[in-house]
């Protein structure tokens, strides 16, 4: 069971700040979608 997830991660120093921001934004959108689906099913396993 998933009990927690965060969007903190580290990229290679050569990665552009734009890439890091884009990946963070995508992770946040993905987590929001997962939370919404779980909420619709009444699950509290990911808060």
Backbone bond lengths (Angstrom), bond angles and torsions (degrees), N, CA, C in turn:
res aa  C-N    CA-C-N  psi(-1)  N-CA   C-N-CA  omega(-1)  CA-C   N-CA-C  phi
1 X - - - 1.448 - - 1.531 108.50 -
2 X 1.316 116.44 136.17 1.466 120.82 176.65 1.518 107.91 -81.41
3 X 1.320 116.36 126.99 1.460 119.38 179.17 1.517 112.86 -111.85
4 X 1.327 117.32 -21.57 1.462 118.87 175.88 1.516 110.01 -161.50
5 X 1.304 114.82 151.69 1.458 122.27 178.97 1.516 106.68 -147.48
6 X 1.313 116.63 143.20 1.460 117.90 171.60 1.519 109.22 -133.30
7 X 1.313 115.93 170.88 1.464 120.37 -176.16 1.513 111.52 -107.98
8 X 1.313 117.66 19.32 1.455 120.77 179.06 1.524 108.81 -85.58
9 X 1.306 116.52 129.32 1.449 120.84 178.67 1.514 108.42 -154.73
10 X 1.314 116.81 167.04 1.457 122.37 -179.02 1.518 109.18 -120.98
11 X 1.328 115.35 135.29 1.458 121.06 176.87 1.515 108.83 -109.48
12 X 1.307 115.43 162.51 1.452 121.56 173.70 1.530 109.25 -55.08
13 X 1.318 117.04 145.74 1.465 121.46 -178.45 1.527 112.37 -58.62
14 X 1.321 117.54 -24.61 1.465 120.99 -179.53 1.532 112.63 -78.50
15 X 1.313 117.85 -12.32 1.468 120.82 -179.35 1.524 109.74 -69.47
16 X 1.301 115.36 141.08 1.464 119.70 -178.34 1.526 110.83 -74.09
17 X 1.333 117.05 151.00 1.465 120.30 175.60 1.535 111.45 -59.71
18 X 1.326 116.43 -32.11 1.465 120.09 178.92 1.527 110.91 -64.48
19 X 1.335 116.24 -40.84 1.460 120.18 177.91 1.523 110.21 -63.89
20 X 1.319 116.87 -45.63 1.465 120.53 179.45 1.524 110.66 -58.90
21 X 1.331 116.78 -44.18 1.464 120.28 -179.99 1.528 111.17 -65.34
22 X 1.320 116.93 -41.10 1.465 120.44 179.54 1.528 111.00 -63.76
23 X 1.322 117.13 -41.64 1.466 120.45 178.99 1.521 111.27 -66.45
24 X 1.334 116.91 -40.62 1.467 120.43 177.33 1.528 110.56 -62.49
25 X 1.327 116.37 -44.74 1.465 120.09 -179.77 1.531 110.64 -61.76
26 X 1.319 117.09 -41.74 1.467 120.39 178.82 1.526 110.89 -65.24
27 X 1.320 116.86 -40.40 1.466 120.25 178.79 1.524 110.57 -62.52
28 X 1.324 116.82 -42.57 1.467 120.77 179.28 1.528 110.11 -63.38
29 X 1.329 117.75 -44.05 1.473 120.68 178.41 1.527 110.89 -62.33
30 X 1.313 116.73 -42.02 1.466 120.39 -179.80 1.520 111.32 -64.21
31 X 1.322 116.58 -44.54 1.464 119.96 179.25 1.524 111.22 -64.78
32 X 1.323 117.10 -38.55 1.463 120.26 178.09 1.528 110.34 -62.61
33 X 1.319 117.15 -41.27 1.463 120.77 179.13 1.526 110.92 -65.23
34 X 1.316 116.78 -41.13 1.466 120.80 178.64 1.523 110.10 -63.64
35 X 1.321 116.74 -45.67 1.470 120.10 179.38 1.520 110.97 -59.95
36 X 1.338 116.40 -41.53 1.462 120.41 179.48 1.522 110.72 -62.23
37 X 1.325 116.94 -46.15 1.471 119.91 179.41 1.525 111.14 -61.89
38 X 1.319 116.74 -42.18 1.463 119.33 179.94 1.523 110.99 -66.74
39 X 1.318 116.97 -38.82 1.461 120.40 179.23 1.529 110.60 -63.37
40 X 1.323 116.45 -38.93 1.462 119.85 179.02 1.523 111.45 -64.73
41 X 1.331 116.48 -27.44 1.470 120.53 178.54 1.521 111.49 -91.33
42 X 1.331 117.69 -3.45 1.448 120.57 179.08 1.512 113.76 80.59
43 X 1.326 117.77 15.90 1.461 120.85 -179.06 1.517 110.50 -85.27
44 X 1.317 116.47 145.29 1.456 121.12 175.93 1.531 110.69 -118.63
45 X 1.319 117.57 23.31 1.462 120.16 -175.53 1.520 113.21 -79.08
46 X 1.330 118.22 -15.32 1.463 121.64 177.17 1.511 107.15 -131.56
47 X 1.307 116.72 111.36 1.464 120.44 -175.96 1.497 110.25 -115.30
